[in-house]
């Protein structure tokens, strides 16, 4: 699987929400593109990803 253009091996299908947790992301602070499609935050738990997928994770950072 490609995550932000970096090759990663999952070994098995995994829920997007679980992958975000494993990678240290907070779901409420990211936008996800999976194989060219934007995934709604409400669908993170029901979206399963595999080693064949391409994932882009954009995290939001606050500042002033």
PDBQT receptor file of N, H, CA, C and O in Angstrom, charges set to zero:
ATOM      1  N   UNK A   1       0.838  -1.168   0.000  1.00  0.00    +0.000 N 
ATOM      2  CA  UNK A   1       0.000   0.000   0.000  1.00  0.00    +0.000 C 
ATOM      3  C   UNK A   1       0.883   1.230   0.000  1.00  0.00    +0.000 C 
ATOM      4  O   UNK A   1       1.972   1.238   0.574  1.00  0.00    +0.000 OA
ATOM      5  N   UNK A   2       0.399   2.255  -0.646  1.00  0.00    +0.000 N 
ATOM      6  H   UNK A   2      -0.486   2.249  -1.112  1.00  0.00    +0.000 HD
ATOM      7  CA  UNK A   2       1.093   3.536  -0.626  1.00  0.00    +0.000 C 
ATOM      8  C   UNK A   2       0.364   4.465   0.336  1.00  0.00    +0.000 C 
ATOM      9  O   UNK A   2      -0.843   4.672   0.220  1.00  0.00    +0.000 OA
ATOM     10  N   UNK A   3       1.104   5.017   1.280  1.00  0.00    +0.000 N 
ATOM     11  H   UNK A   3       2.085   4.849   1.374  1.00  0.00    +0.000 HD
ATOM     12  CA  UNK A   3       0.561   6.017   2.194  1.00  0.00    +0.000 C 
ATOM     13  C   UNK A   3       1.403   7.267   2.017  1.00  0.00    +0.000 C 
ATOM     14  O   UNK A   3       2.591   7.274   2.341  1.00  0.00    +0.000 OA
ATOM     15  N   UNK A   4       0.791   8.322   1.504  1.00  0.00    +0.000 N 
ATOM     16  H   UNK A   4      -0.174   8.316   1.241  1.00  0.00    +0.000 HD
ATOM     17  CA  UNK A   4       1.503   9.568   1.216  1.00  0.00    +0.000 C 
ATOM     18  C   UNK A   4       2.755   9.300   0.389  1.00  0.00    +0.000 C 
ATOM     19  O   UNK A   4       3.837   9.807   0.687  1.00  0.00    +0.000 OA
ATOM     20  N   UNK A   5       2.585   8.489  -0.657  1.00  0.00    +0.000 N 
ATOM     21  H   UNK A   5       1.707   8.077  -0.899  1.00  0.00    +0.000 HD
ATOM     22  CA  UNK A   5       3.640   8.136  -1.612  1.00  0.00    +0.000 C 
ATOM     23  C   UNK A   5       4.756   7.276  -1.014  1.00  0.00    +0.000 C 
ATOM     24  O   UNK A   5       5.800   7.110  -1.646  1.00  0.00    +0.000 OA
ATOM     25  N   UNK A   6       4.561   6.731   0.177  1.00  0.00    +0.000 N 
ATOM     26  H   UNK A   6       3.714   6.866   0.690  1.00  0.00    +0.000 HD
ATOM     27  CA  UNK A   6       5.543   5.860   0.824  1.00  0.00    +0.000 C 
ATOM     28  C   UNK A   6       4.976   4.448   0.924  1.00  0.00    +0.000 C 
ATOM     29  O   UNK A   6       3.851   4.262   1.386  1.00  0.00    +0.000 OA
ATOM     30  N   UNK A   7       5.749   3.458   0.493  1.00  0.00    +0.000 N 
ATOM     31  H   UNK A   7       6.664   3.610   0.118  1.00  0.00    +0.000 HD
ATOM     32  CA  UNK A   7       5.298   2.065   0.503  1.00  0.00    +0.000 C 
ATOM     33  C   UNK A   7       5.227   1.535   1.937  1.00  0.00    +0.000 C 
ATOM     34  O   UNK A   7       6.186   1.653   2.699  1.00  0.00    +0.000 OA
ATOM     35  N   UNK A   8       4.075   0.948   2.296  1.00  0.00    +0.000 N 
ATOM     36  H   UNK A   8       3.295   0.852   1.677  1.00  0.00    +0.000 HD
ATOM     37  CA  UNK A   8       3.874   0.322   3.610  1.00  0.00    +0.000 C 
ATOM     38  C   UNK A   8       3.219  -1.033   3.392  1.00  0.00    +0.000 C 
ATOM     39  O   UNK A   8       2.408  -1.193   2.481  1.00  0.00    +0.000 OA
ATOM     40  N   UNK A   9       3.563  -2.002   4.218  1.00  0.00    +0.000 N 
ATOM     41  H   UNK A   9       4.223  -1.872   4.959  1.00  0.00    +0.000 HD
ATOM     42  CA  UNK A   9       2.945  -3.329   4.144  1.00  0.00    +0.000 C 
ATOM     43  C   UNK A   9       1.986  -3.489   5.315  1.00  0.00    +0.000 C 
ATOM     44  O   UNK A   9       2.382  -3.344   6.472  1.00  0.00    +0.000 OA
ATOM     45  N   UNK A  10       0.726  -3.787   5.016  1.00  0.00    +0.000 N 
ATOM     46  H   UNK A  10       0.404  -3.905   4.076  1.00  0.00    +0.000 HD
ATOM     47  CA  UNK A  10      -0.277  -3.994   6.063  1.00  0.00    +0.000 C 
ATOM     48  C   UNK A  10      -0.355  -5.455   6.470  1.00  0.00    +0.000 C 
ATOM     49  O   UNK A  10      -0.495  -5.771   7.651  1.00  0.00    +0.000 OA
ATOM     50  N   UNK A  11      -0.264  -6.340   5.497  1.00  0.00    +0.000 N 
ATOM     51  H   UNK A  11      -0.151  -6.084   4.538  1.00  0.00    +0.000 HD
ATOM     52  CA  UNK A  11      -0.363  -7.762   5.775  1.00  0.00    +0.000 C 
ATOM     53  C   UNK A  11      -1.778  -8.300   5.782  1.00  0.00    +0.000 C 
ATOM     54  O   UNK A  11      -1.981  -9.497   5.575  1.00  0.00    +0.000 OA
ATOM     55  N   UNK A  12      -2.760  -7.447   6.015  1.00  0.00    +0.000 N 
ATOM     56  H   UNK A  12      -2.595  -6.475   6.183  1.00  0.00    +0.000 HD
ATOM     57  CA  UNK A  12      -4.153  -7.894   6.010  1.00  0.00    +0.000 C 
ATOM     58  C   UNK A  12      -5.052  -6.675   5.836  1.00  0.00    +0.000 C 
ATOM     59  O   UNK A  12      -4.613  -5.548   6.065  1.00  0.00    +0.000 OA
ATOM     60  N   UNK A  13      -6.297  -6.886   5.437  1.00  0.00    +0.000 N 
ATOM     61  H   UNK A  13      -6.654  -7.801   5.251  1.00  0.00    +0.000 HD
ATOM     62  CA  UNK A  13      -7.222  -5.743   5.383  1.00  0.00    +0.000 C 
ATOM     63  C   UNK A  13      -7.398  -5.141   6.783  1.00  0.00    +0.000 C 
ATOM     64  O   UNK A  13      -7.374  -5.856   7.785  1.00  0.00    +0.000 OA
ATOM     65  N   UNK A  14      -7.572  -3.835   6.832  1.00  0.00    +0.000 N 
ATOM     66  H   UNK A  14      -7.592  -3.255   6.018  1.00  0.00    +0.000 HD
ATOM     67  CA  UNK A  14      -7.708  -3.135   8.111  1.00  0.00    +0.000 C 
ATOM     68  C   UNK A  14      -8.681  -1.976   7.927  1.00  0.00    +0.000 C 
ATOM     69  O   UNK A  14      -8.757  -1.381   6.852  1.00  0.00    +0.000 OA
ATOM     70  N   UNK A  15      -9.416  -1.667   8.975  1.00  0.00    +0.000 N 
ATOM     71  H   UNK A  15      -9.355  -2.151   9.848  1.00  0.00    +0.000 HD
ATOM     72  CA  UNK A  15     -10.314  -0.509   8.932  1.00  0.00    +0.000 C 
ATOM     73  C   UNK A  15      -9.472   0.765   8.896  1.00  0.00    +0.000 C 
ATOM     74  O   UNK A  15      -8.438   0.857   9.558  1.00  0.00    +0.000 OA
ATOM     75  N   UNK A  16      -9.919   1.726   8.133  1.00  0.00    +0.000 N 
ATOM     76  H   UNK A  16     -10.759   1.652   7.596  1.00  0.00    +0.000 HD
ATOM     77  CA  UNK A  16      -9.205   2.988   8.018  1.00  0.00    +0.000 C 
ATOM     78  C   UNK A  16      -9.015   3.635   9.386  1.00  0.00    +0.000 C 
ATOM     79  O   UNK A  16      -7.941   4.165   9.671  1.00  0.00    +0.000 OA
ATOM     80  N   UNK A  17     -10.033   3.599  10.230  1.00  0.00    +0.000 N 
ATOM     81  H   UNK A  17     -10.905   3.168   9.998  1.00  0.00    +0.000 HD
ATOM     82  CA  UNK A  17      -9.925   4.195  11.569  1.00  0.00    +0.000 C 
ATOM     83  C   UNK A  17      -8.828   3.522  12.390  1.00  0.00    +0.000 C 
ATOM     84  O   UNK A  17      -8.109   4.197  13.126  1.00  0.00    +0.000 OA
ATOM     85  N   UNK A  18      -8.691   2.203  12.273  1.00  0.00    +0.000 N 
ATOM     86  H   UNK A  18      -9.275   1.655  11.674  1.00  0.00    +0.000 HD
ATOM     87  CA  UNK A  18      -7.651   1.469  12.997  1.00  0.00    +0.000 C 
ATOM     88  C   UNK A  18      -6.265   1.838  12.472  1.00  0.00    +0.000 C 
ATOM     89  O   UNK A  18      -5.331   2.012  13.255  1.00  0.00    +0.000 OA
ATOM     90  N   UNK A  19      -6.130   1.957  11.170  1.00  0.00    +0.000 N 
ATOM     91  H   UNK A  19      -6.889   1.816  10.534  1.00  0.00    +0.000 HD
ATOM     92  CA  UNK A  19      -4.844   2.342  10.591  1.00  0.00    +0.000 C 
ATOM     93  C   UNK A  19      -4.435   3.730  11.070  1.00  0.00    +0.000 C 
ATOM     94  O   UNK A  19      -3.276   3.947  11.423  1.00  0.00    +0.000 OA
ATOM     95  N   UNK A  20      -5.373   4.665  11.086  1.00  0.00    +0.000 N 
ATOM     96  H   UNK A  20      -6.314   4.488  10.800  1.00  0.00    +0.000 HD
ATOM     97  CA  UNK A  20      -5.066   6.013  11.567  1.00  0.00    +0.000 C 
ATOM     98  C   UNK A  20      -4.558   5.978  13.000  1.00  0.00    +0.000 C 
ATOM     99  O   UNK A  20      -3.598   6.670  13.339  1.00  0.00    +0.000 OA
ATOM    100  N   UNK A  21      -5.197   5.175  13.841  1.00  0.00    +0.000 N 
ATOM    101  H   UNK A  21      -5.977   4.612  13.566  1.00  0.00    +0.000 HD
ATOM    102  CA  UNK A  21      -4.760   5.030  15.232  1.00  0.00    +0.000 C 
ATOM    103  C   UNK A  21      -3.345   4.472  15.290  1.00  0.00    +0.000 C 
ATOM    104  O   UNK A  21      -2.506   4.985  16.030  1.00  0.00    +0.000 OA
ATOM    105  N   UNK A  22      -3.073   3.424  14.512  1.00  0.00    +0.000 N 
ATOM    106  H   UNK A  22      -3.755   3.008  13.911  1.00  0.00    +0.000 HD
ATOM    107  CA  UNK A  22      -1.740   2.812  14.498  1.00  0.00    +0.000 C 
ATOM    108  C   UNK A  22      -0.663   3.791  14.039  1.00  0.00    +0.000 C 
ATOM    109  O   UNK A  22       0.473   3.739  14.511  1.00  0.00    +0.000 OA
ATOM    110  N   UNK A  23      -1.025   4.680  13.120  1.00  0.00    +0.000 N 
ATOM    111  H   UNK A  23      -1.948   4.722  12.737  1.00  0.00    +0.000 HD
ATOM    112  CA  UNK A  23      -0.066   5.652  12.596  1.00  0.00    +0.000 C 
ATOM    113  C   UNK A  23       0.031   6.912  13.455  1.00  0.00    +0.000 C 
ATOM    114  O   UNK A  23       0.865   7.777  13.189  1.00  0.00    +0.000 OA
ATOM    115  N   UNK A  24      -0.812   7.024  14.482  1.00  0.00    +0.000 N 
ATOM    116  H   UNK A  24      -1.490   6.321  14.698  1.00  0.00    +0.000 HD
ATOM    117  CA  UNK A  24      -0.751   8.154  15.397  1.00  0.00    +0.000 C 
ATOM    118  C   UNK A  24      -1.540   9.379  14.974  1.00  0.00    +0.000 C 
ATOM    119  O   UNK A  24      -1.300  10.472  15.485  1.00  0.00    +0.000 OA
ATOM    120  N   UNK A  25      -2.476   9.218  14.051  1.00  0.00    +0.000 N 
ATOM    121  H   UNK A  25      -2.671   8.329  13.635  1.00  0.00    +0.000 HD
ATOM    122  CA  UNK A  25      -3.316  10.331  13.613  1.00  0.00    +0.000 C 
ATOM    123  C   UNK A  25      -4.604  10.377  14.416  1.00  0.00    +0.000 C 
ATOM    124  O   UNK A  25      -5.130   9.339  14.818  1.00  0.00    +0.000 OA
ATOM    125  N   UNK A  26      -5.111  11.580  14.650  1.00  0.00    +0.000 N 
ATOM    126  H   UNK A  26      -4.684  12.423  14.323  1.00  0.00    +0.000 HD
ATOM    127  CA  UNK A  26      -6.437  11.760  15.237  1.00  0.00    +0.000 C 
ATOM    128  C   UNK A  26      -7.420  11.956  14.087  1.00  0.00    +0.000 C 
ATOM    129  O   UNK A  26      -7.260  12.864  13.272  1.00  0.00    +0.000 OA
ATOM    130  N   UNK A  27      -8.434  11.102  14.029  1.00  0.00    +0.000 N 
ATOM    131  H   UNK A  27      -8.564  10.364  14.691  1.00  0.00    +0.000 HD
ATOM    132  CA  UNK A  27      -9.372  11.087  12.903  1.00  0.00    +0.000 C 
ATOM    133  C   UNK A  27     -10.031  12.447  12.665  1.00  0.00    +0.000 C 
ATOM    134  O   UNK A  27     -10.303  12.810  11.521  1.00  0.00    +0.000 OA
ATOM    135  N   UNK A  28     -10.285  13.188  13.721  1.00  0.00    +0.000 N 
ATOM    136  H   UNK A  28     -10.065  12.893  14.651  1.00  0.00    +0.000 HD
ATOM    137  CA  UNK A  28     -10.967  14.475  13.562  1.00  0.00    +0.000 C 
ATOM    138  C   UNK A  28     -10.049  15.559  12.990  1.00  0.00    +0.000 C 
ATOM    139  O   UNK A  28     -10.510  16.654  12.669  1.00  0.00    +0.000 OA
ATOM    140  N   UNK A  29      -8.754  15.257  12.860  1.00  0.00    +0.000 N 
ATOM    141  H   UNK A  29      -8.380  14.367  13.120  1.00  0.00    +0.000 HD
ATOM    142  CA  UNK A  29      -7.802  16.254  12.374  1.00  0.00    +0.000 C 
ATOM    143  C   UNK A  29      -7.179  15.891  11.029  1.00  0.00    +0.000 C 
ATOM    144  O   UNK A  29      -6.137  16.439  10.667  1.00  0.00    +0.000 OA
ATOM    145  N   UNK A  30      -7.798  14.978  10.286  1.00  0.00    +0.000 N 
ATOM    146  H   UNK A  30      -8.644  14.533  10.580  1.00  0.00    +0.000 HD
ATOM    147  CA  UNK A  30      -7.240  14.576   8.998  1.00  0.00    +0.000 C 
ATOM    148  C   UNK A  30      -8.307  14.553   7.907  1.00  0.00    +0.000 C 
ATOM    149  O   UNK A  30      -9.500  14.419   8.178  1.00  0.00    +0.000 OA
ATOM    150  N   UNK A  31      -7.847  14.685   6.683  1.00  0.00    +0.000 N 
ATOM    151  H   UNK A  31      -6.877  14.793   6.463  1.00  0.00    +0.000 HD
ATOM    152  CA  UNK A  31      -8.657  14.435   5.491  1.00  0.00    +0.000 C 
ATOM    153  C   UNK A  31      -7.998  13.260   4.783  1.00  0.00    +0.000 C 
ATOM    154  O   UNK A  31      -6.772  13.167   4.734  1.00  0.00    +0.000 OA
ATOM    155  N   UNK A  32      -8.812  12.366   4.237  1.00  0.00    +0.000 N 
ATOM    156  H   UNK A  32      -9.808  12.442   4.277  1.00  0.00    +0.000 HD
ATOM    157  CA  UNK A  32      -8.308  11.137   3.629  1.00  0.00    +0.000 C 
ATOM    158  C   UNK A  32      -8.762  11.038   2.177  1.00  0.00    +0.000 C 
ATOM    159  O   UNK A  32      -9.931  11.248   1.856  1.00  0.00    +0.000 OA
ATOM    160  N   UNK A  33      -7.806  10.712   1.309  1.00  0.00    +0.000 N 
ATOM    161  H   UNK A  33      -6.855  10.541   1.570  1.00  0.00    +0.000 HD
ATOM    162  CA  UNK A  33      -8.109  10.364  -0.078  1.00  0.00    +0.000 C 
ATOM    163  C   UNK A  33      -7.684   8.917  -0.270  1.00  0.00    +0.000 C 
ATOM    164  O   UNK A  33      -6.525   8.570  -0.042  1.00  0.00    +0.000 OA
ATOM    165  N   UNK A  34      -8.618   8.078  -0.687  1.00  0.00    +0.000 N 
ATOM    166  H   UNK A  34      -9.559   8.361  -0.872  1.00  0.00    +0.000 HD
ATOM    167  CA  UNK A  34      -8.360   6.655  -0.901  1.00  0.00    +0.000 C 
ATOM    168  C   UNK A  34      -8.604   6.331  -2.366  1.00  0.00    +0.000 C 
ATOM    169  O   UNK A  34      -9.733   6.407  -2.851  1.00  0.00    +0.000 OA
ATOM    170  N   UNK A  35      -7.538   5.971  -3.063  1.00  0.00    +0.000 N 
ATOM    171  H   UNK A  35      -6.621   5.909  -2.669  1.00  0.00    +0.000 HD
ATOM    172  CA  UNK A  35      -7.627   5.640  -4.493  1.00  0.00    +0.000 C 
ATOM    173  C   UNK A  35      -8.316   6.740  -5.299  1.00  0.00    +0.000 C 
ATOM    174  O   UNK A  35      -9.100   6.460  -6.206  1.00  0.00    +0.000 OA
ATOM    175  N   UNK A  36      -8.013   7.994  -4.956  1.00  0.00    +0.000 N 
ATOM    176  H   UNK A  36      -7.376   8.221  -4.220  1.00  0.00    +0.000 HD
ATOM    177  CA  UNK A  36      -8.555   9.125  -5.700  1.00  0.00    +0.000 C 
ATOM    178  C   UNK A  36      -9.897   9.636  -5.224  1.00  0.00    +0.000 C 
ATOM    179  O   UNK A  36     -10.419  10.599  -5.785  1.00  0.00    +0.000 OA
ATOM    180  N   UNK A  37     -10.473   9.014  -4.197  1.00  0.00    +0.000 N 
ATOM    181  H   UNK A  37     -10.049   8.231  -3.742  1.00  0.00    +0.000 HD
ATOM    182  CA  UNK A  37     -11.779   9.424  -3.672  1.00  0.00    +0.000 C 
ATOM    183  C   UNK A  37     -11.646   9.922  -2.239  1.00  0.00    +0.000 C 
ATOM    184  O   UNK A  37     -10.975   9.298  -1.417  1.00  0.00    +0.000 OA
ATOM    185  N   UNK A  38     -12.289  11.047  -1.946  1.00  0.00    +0.000 N 
ATOM    186  H   UNK A  38     -12.834  11.554  -2.614  1.00  0.00    +0.000 HD
ATOM    187  CA  UNK A  38     -12.297  11.579  -0.588  1.00  0.00    +0.000 C 
ATOM    188  C   UNK A  38     -13.225  10.717   0.264  1.00  0.00    +0.000 C 
ATOM    189  O   UNK A  38     -14.346  10.411  -0.142  1.00  0.00    +0.000 OA
ATOM    190  N   UNK A  39     -12.752  10.328   1.447  1.00  0.00    +0.000 N 
ATOM    191  H   UNK A  39     -11.842  10.577   1.777  1.00  0.00    +0.000 HD
ATOM    192  CA  UNK A  39     -13.539   9.512   2.375  1.00  0.00    +0.000 C 
ATOM    193  C   UNK A  39     -14.069  10.415   3.483  1.00  0.00    +0.000 C 
ATOM    194  O   UNK A  39     -13.303  11.135   4.124  1.00  0.00    +0.000 OA
ATOM    195  N   UNK A  40     -15.371  10.375   3.705  1.00  0.00    +0.000 N 
ATOM    196  H   UNK A  40     -15.993   9.790   3.184  1.00  0.00    +0.000 HD
ATOM    197  CA  UNK A  40     -15.976  11.161   4.783  1.00  0.00    +0.000 C 
ATOM    198  C   UNK A  40     -15.522  10.612   6.133  1.00  0.00    +0.000 C 
ATOM    199  O   UNK A  40     -15.342   9.405   6.296  1.00  0.00    +0.000 OA
ATOM    200  N   UNK A  41     -15.342  11.503   7.083  1.00  0.00    +0.000 N 
ATOM    201  H   UNK A  41     -15.488  12.483   6.950  1.00  0.00    +0.000 HD
ATOM    202  CA  UNK A  41     -14.914  11.100   8.420  1.00  0.00    +0.000 C 
ATOM    203  C   UNK A  41     -15.870  10.076   9.026  1.00  0.00    +0.000 C 
ATOM    204  O   UNK A  41     -15.431   9.167   9.730  1.00  0.00    +0.000 OA
ATOM    205  N   UNK A  42     -17.151  10.209   8.768  1.00  0.00    +0.000 N 
ATOM    206  H   UNK A  42     -17.508  10.948   8.196  1.00  0.00    +0.000 HD
ATOM    207  CA  UNK A  42     -18.148   9.266   9.296  1.00  0.00    +0.000 C 
ATOM    208  C   UNK A  42     -17.951   7.857   8.752  1.00  0.00    +0.000 C 
ATOM    209  O   UNK A  42     -18.451   6.895   9.335  1.00  0.00    +0.000 OA
ATOM    210  N   UNK A  43     -17.229   7.724   7.642  1.00  0.00    +0.000 N 
ATOM    211  H   UNK A  43     -16.823   8.505   7.168  1.00  0.00    +0.000 HD
ATOM    212  CA  UNK A  43     -17.015   6.415   7.015  1.00  0.00    +0.000 C 
ATOM    213  C   UNK A  43     -15.664   5.788   7.355  1.00  0.00    +0.000 C 
ATOM    214  O   UNK A  43     -15.362   4.699   6.866  1.00  0.00    +0.000 OA
ATOM    215  N   UNK A  44     -14.851   6.436   8.168  1.00  0.00    +0.000 N 
ATOM    216  H   UNK A  44     -15.096   7.321   8.565  1.00  0.00    +0.000 HD
ATOM    217  CA  UNK A  44     -13.526   5.898   8.496  1.00  0.00    +0.000 C 
ATOM    218  C   UNK A  44     -13.618   4.504   9.118  1.00  0.00    +0.000 C 
ATOM    219  O   UNK A  44     -12.802   3.640   8.797  1.00  0.00    +0.000 OA
ATOM    220  N   UNK A  45     -14.578   4.267   9.987  1.00  0.00    +0.000 N 
ATOM    221  H   UNK A  45     -15.241   4.968  10.248  1.00  0.00    +0.000 HD
ATOM    222  CA  UNK A  45     -14.709   2.978  10.664  1.00  0.00    +0.000 C 
ATOM    223  C   UNK A  45     -15.204   1.865   9.769  1.00  0.00    +0.000 C 
ATOM    224  O   UNK A  45     -14.895   0.697  10.004  1.00  0.00    +0.000 OA
ATOM    225  N   UNK A  46     -15.966   2.206   8.751  1.00  0.00    +0.000 N 
ATOM    226  H   UNK A  46     -16.217   3.155   8.560  1.00  0.00    +0.000 HD
ATOM    227  CA  UNK A  46     -16.538   1.181   7.871  1.00  0.00    +0.000 C 
ATOM    228  C   UNK A  46     -15.759   1.005   6.573  1.00  0.00    +0.000 C 
ATOM    229  O   UNK A  46     -16.108   0.156   5.753  1.00  0.00    +0.000 OA
ATOM    230  N   UNK A  47     -14.716   1.795   6.380  1.00  0.00    +0.000 N 
ATOM    231  H   UNK A  47     -14.433   2.485   7.046  1.00  0.00    +0.000 HD
ATOM    232  CA  UNK A  47     -13.896   1.693   5.174  1.00  0.00    +0.000 C 
ATOM    233  C   UNK A  47     -12.709   0.778   5.446  1.00  0.00    +0.000 C 
ATOM    234  O   UNK A  47     -11.907   1.033   6.344  1.00  0.00    +0.000 OA
ATOM    235  N   UNK A  48     -12.606  -0.287   4.663  1.00  0.00    +0.000 N 
ATOM    236  H   UNK A  48     -13.258  -0.495   3.933  1.00  0.00    +0.000 HD
ATOM    237  CA  UNK A  48     -11.508  -1.245   4.810  1.00  0.00    +0.000 C 
ATOM    238  C   UNK A  48     -10.488  -1.006   3.712  1.00  0.00    +0.000 C 
ATOM    239  O   UNK A  48     -10.845  -0.808   2.551  1.00  0.00    +0.000 OA
ATOM    240  N   UNK A  49      -9.216  -1.027   4.086  1.00  0.00    +0.000 N 
ATOM    241  H   UNK A  49      -8.925  -1.188   5.029  1.00  0.00    +0.000 HD
ATOM    242  CA  UNK A  49      -8.154  -0.834   3.111  1.00  0.00    +0.000 C 
ATOM    243  C   UNK A  49      -7.257  -2.066   3.069  1.00  0.00    +0.000 C 
ATOM    244  O   UNK A  49      -7.155  -2.816   4.040  1.00  0.00    +0.000 OA
ATOM    245  N   UNK A  50      -6.611  -2.255   1.921  1.00  0.00    +0.000 N 
ATOM    246  H   UNK A  50      -6.694  -1.646   1.133  1.00  0.00    +0.000 HD
ATOM    247  CA  UNK A  50      -5.739  -3.411   1.702  1.00  0.00    +0.000 C 
ATOM    248  C   UNK A  50      -4.398  -2.936   1.144  1.00  0.00    +0.000 C 
ATOM    249  O   UNK A  50      -4.202  -1.747   0.895  1.00  0.00    +0.000 OA
ATOM    250  N   UNK A  51      -3.485  -3.877   0.954  1.00  0.00    +0.000 N 
ATOM    251  H   UNK A  51      -3.644  -4.843   1.157  1.00  0.00    +0.000 HD
ATOM    252  CA  UNK A  51      -2.164  -3.547   0.415  1.00  0.00    +0.000 C 
ATOM    253  C   UNK A  51      -2.216  -2.999  -1.008  1.00  0.00    +0.000 C 
ATOM    254  O   UNK A  51      -1.243  -2.397  -1.463  1.00  0.00    +0.000 OA
ATOM    255  N   UNK A  52      -3.316  -3.190  -1.715  1.00  0.00    +0.000 N 
ATOM    256  H   UNK A  52      -4.106  -3.679  -1.345  1.00  0.00    +0.000 HD
ATOM    257  CA  UNK A  52      -3.434  -2.718  -3.099  1.00  0.00    +0.000 C 
ATOM    258  C   UNK A  52      -3.872  -1.255  -3.188  1.00  0.00    +0.000 C 
ATOM    259  O   UNK A  52      -3.916  -0.698  -4.285  1.00  0.00    +0.000 OA
ATOM    260  N   UNK A  53      -4.196  -0.621  -2.056  1.00  0.00    +0.000 N 
ATOM    261  H   UNK A  53      -4.160  -1.073  -1.165  1.00  0.00    +0.000 HD
ATOM    262  CA  UNK A  53      -4.748   0.731  -2.061  1.00  0.00    +0.000 C 
ATOM    263  C   UNK A  53      -3.673   1.811  -2.019  1.00  0.00    +0.000 C 
ATOM    264  O   UNK A  53      -2.534   1.576  -1.616  1.00  0.00    +0.000 OA
ATOM    265  N   UNK A  54      -4.079   3.008  -2.452  1.00  0.00    +0.000 N 
ATOM    266  H   UNK A  54      -5.004   3.199  -2.779  1.00  0.00    +0.000 HD
ATOM    267  CA  UNK A  54      -3.241   4.204  -2.372  1.00  0.00    +0.000 C 
ATOM    268  C   UNK A  54      -3.963   5.207  -1.485  1.00  0.00    +0.000 C 
ATOM    269  O   UNK A  54      -5.095   5.599  -1.769  1.00  0.00    +0.000 OA
ATOM    270  N   UNK A  55      -3.305   5.618  -0.415  1.00  0.00    +0.000 N 
ATOM    271  H   UNK A  55      -2.385   5.300  -0.185  1.00  0.00    +0.000 HD
ATOM    272  CA  UNK A  55      -3.915   6.468   0.599  1.00  0.00    +0.000 C 
ATOM    273  C   UNK A  55      -3.124   7.760   0.737  1.00  0.00    +0.000 C 
ATOM    274  O   UNK A  55      -1.896   7.739   0.830  1.00  0.00    +0.000 OA
ATOM    275  N   UNK A  56      -3.824   8.872   0.749  1.00  0.00    +0.000 N 
ATOM    276  H   UNK A  56      -4.821   8.890   0.674  1.00  0.00    +0.000 HD
ATOM    277  CA  UNK A  56      -3.218  10.169   1.040  1.00  0.00    +0.000 C 
ATOM    278  C   UNK A  56      -3.852  10.682   2.326  1.00  0.00    +0.000 C 
ATOM    279  O   UNK A  56      -5.076  10.755   2.436  1.00  0.00    +0.000 OA
ATOM    280  N   UNK A  57      -3.022  11.034   3.292  1.00  0.00    +0.000 N 
ATOM    281  H   UNK A  57      -2.027  10.975   3.203  1.00  0.00    +0.000 HD
ATOM    282  CA  UNK A  57      -3.494  11.554   4.574  1.00  0.00    +0.000 C 
ATOM    283  C   UNK A  57      -2.991  12.984   4.709  1.00  0.00    +0.000 C 
ATOM    284  O   UNK A  57      -1.788  13.239   4.643  1.00  0.00    +0.000 OA
ATOM    285  N   UNK A  58      -3.916  13.909   4.896  1.00  0.00    +0.000 N 
ATOM    286  H   UNK A  58      -4.893  13.702   4.949  1.00  0.00    +0.000 HD
ATOM    287  CA  UNK A  58      -3.568  15.308   5.106  1.00  0.00    +0.000 C 
ATOM    288  C   UNK A  58      -4.027  15.675   6.501  1.00  0.00    +0.000 C 
ATOM    289  O   UNK A  58      -5.208  15.550   6.824  1.00  0.00    +0.000 OA
ATOM    290  N   UNK A  59      -3.090  16.130   7.335  1.00  0.00    +0.000 N 
ATOM    291  H   UNK A  59      -2.130  16.232   7.072  1.00  0.00    +0.000 HD
ATOM    292  CA  UNK A  59      -3.467  16.509   8.697  1.00  0.00    +0.000 C 
ATOM    293  C   UNK A  59      -3.524  18.026   8.806  1.00  0.00    +0.000 C 
ATOM    294  O   UNK A  59      -2.738  18.746   8.190  1.00  0.00    +0.000 OA
ATOM    295  N   UNK A  60      -4.475  18.488   9.606  1.00  0.00    +0.000 N 
ATOM    296  H   UNK A  60      -5.114  17.903  10.106  1.00  0.00    +0.000 HD
ATOM    297  CA  UNK A  60      -4.691  19.909   9.803  1.00  0.00    +0.000 C 
ATOM    298  C   UNK A  60      -3.926  20.366  11.033  1.00  0.00    +0.000 C 
ATOM    299  O   UNK A  60      -3.917  19.698  12.067  1.00  0.00    +0.000 OA
ATOM    300  N   UNK A  61      -3.286  21.516  10.898  1.00  0.00    +0.000 N 
ATOM    301  H   UNK A  61      -3.293  22.059  10.058  1.00  0.00    +0.000 HD
ATOM    302  CA  UNK A  61      -2.504  22.076  11.991  1.00  0.00    +0.000 C 
ATOM    303  C   UNK A  61      -3.014  23.482  12.245  1.00  0.00    +0.000 C 
ATOM    304  O   UNK A  61      -3.137  24.287  11.322  1.00  0.00    +0.000 OA
ATOM    305  N   UNK A  62      -3.312  23.771  13.509  1.00  0.00    +0.000 N 
ATOM    306  H   UNK A  62      -3.212  23.118  14.259  1.00  0.00    +0.000 HD
ATOM    307  CA  UNK A  62      -3.782  25.101  13.863  1.00  0.00    +0.000 C 
ATOM    308  C   UNK A  62      -2.610  26.013  14.192  1.00  0.00    +0.000 C 
ATOM    309  O   UNK A  62      -1.513  25.551  14.505  1.00  0.00    +0.000 OA
ATOM    310  N   UNK A  63      -2.851  27.262  14.119  1.00  0.00    +0.000 N 
ATOM    311  H   UNK A  63      -3.743  27.637  13.864  1.00  0.00    +0.000 HD
ATOM    312  CA  UNK A  63      -1.807  28.224  14.443  1.00  0.00    +0.000 C 
ATOM    313  C   UNK A  63      -2.377  29.624  14.419  1.00  0.00    +0.000 C 
ATOM    314  O   UNK A  63      -3.554  29.834  14.126  1.00  0.00    +0.000 OA
ATOM    315  N   UNK A  64      -1.552  30.541  14.722  1.00  0.00    +0.000 N 
ATOM    316  H   UNK A  64      -0.596  30.371  14.960  1.00  0.00    +0.000 HD
ATOM    317  CA  UNK A  64      -2.067  31.892  14.729  1.00  0.00    +0.000 C 
ATOM    318  C   UNK A  64      -1.023  32.902  14.463  1.00  0.00    +0.000 C 
ATOM    319  O   UNK A  64      -1.314  34.098  14.438  1.00  0.00    +0.000 OA
TER     320      UNK A  64
